[in-house]
Amino acid sequence: MFHIVILFLITLCVQGERHLLCSSEMSEIWYSYSGGFDEVSATISPCFYSRLTQFSIKYKAIPRFDMVNIYYNFYMVYENHKVLEMSGSVCDEAIEDLTICGILKGETISQEISVYTGPYELSQGTYEAVIKIFHMGNNMQEPLFTSNATVSIK
């Protein structure tokens, strides 16, 4: 399930504005964010939908912080109930294709990763997802950015 967190981690653009990430006959994803990255672009193919088993994410970004000691809190809400909640270290997760850890402030991150989710069923409706990324130092959390996404399954 960490792959879903990565999906929302890298789908960022102009701060505070809502952006359409993708749209298809089966789904639509809108997102917004505040803080953290410059010159961001991202694409997802195919657009997120029920029973999806694999998708590809291409992204490019320039972080305004060193990608070390980075942690996340993620949750997804469906019909006013949390259906997924996760937290942990971004760099401790075992994702072979992910190469963001150790990138320094101002360096460009650019890559394409394939995400395999296995078959699953999502009910029709609207899912709200929030990811908060923060740096942990001296037993304190320093917020780096927040991304909000709305996934509509038709």
MOFEN-V791209 format. One record per residue. RES is the residue in three letters. OMEGA is omega in degrees with one decimal (none if undefined). Layout:
res: <RES,RES>
omega: <OMEGA,OMEGA>
//
This chain:
res: <MET,PHE,HIS,ILE,VAL,ILE,LEU,PHE,LEU,ILE,THR,LEU,CYS,VAL,GLN,GLY,GLU,ARG,HIS,LEU,LEU,CYS,SER,SER,GLU,MET,SER,GLU,ILE,TRP,TYR,SER,TYR,SER,GLY,GLY,PHE,ASP,GLU,VAL,SER,ALA,THR,ILE,SER,PRO,CYS,PHE,TYR,SER,ARG,LEU,THR,GLN,PHE,SER,ILE,LYS,TYR,LYS,ALA,ILE,PRO,ARG,PHE,ASP,MET,VAL,ASN,ILE,TYR,TYR,ASN,PHE,TYR,MET,VAL,TYR,GLU,ASN,HIS,LYS,VAL,LEU,GLU,MET,SER,GLY,SER,VAL,CYS,ASP,GLU,ALA,ILE,GLU,ASP,LEU,THR,ILE,CYS,GLY,ILE,LEU,LYS,GLY,GLU,THR,ILE,SER,GLN,GLU,ILE,SER,VAL,TYR,THR,GLY,PRO,TYR,GLU,LEU,SER,GLN,GLY,THR,TYR,GLU,ALA,VAL,ILE,LYS,ILE,PHE,HIS,MET,GLY,ASN,ASN,MET,GLN,GLU,PRO,LEU,PHE,THR,SER,ASN,ALA,THR,VAL,SER,ILE,LYS>
omega: <179.5,178.2,177.4,176.5,179.2,176.4,-178.7,177.4,-172.1,-179.8,-176.0,176.5,-177.5,-174.5,171.4,180.0,173.9,-178.3,175.0,178.5,177.7,179.7,177.0,177.1,-174.7,-175.6,176.5,178.9,173.8,179.0,170.7,178.8,172.8,174.9,162.1,-173.0,172.7,174.3,-175.7,169.5,-179.5,172.8,176.2,179.3,-10.7,177.7,-178.9,175.9,-179.6,179.9,176.4,178.9,179.4,170.8,-177.8,178.0,172.4,178.6,176.2,-179.9,174.3,-178.7,175.1,179.9,175.0,-178.6,176.7,-177.3,-177.7,-178.7,-179.6,165.9,-177.1,170.9,178.5,-177.7,174.6,-178.9,177.1,176.8,174.1,179.5,178.9,176.6,-177.7,172.8,179.2,179.2,178.4,-173.4,178.2,-179.4,-177.3,175.7,-172.4,-173.8,-174.4,-176.1,-178.7,-176.1,-179.7,176.4,-178.1,177.4,177.5,176.5,-179.9,172.5,178.4,179.1,173.7,177.6,173.6,-178.5,178.2,-175.3,-171.9,-178.4,175.4,-177.9,174.0,177.3,174.6,178.5,-176.3,176.7,175.3,-179.8,179.1,172.4,176.9,-179.5,-178.0,175.1,178.2,178.0,-179.0,179.0,178.0,175.8,174.1,-178.6,178.7,172.6,177.1,175.7,176.7,179.1,174.2,178.3,178.8,176.4,-175.1,none>
//
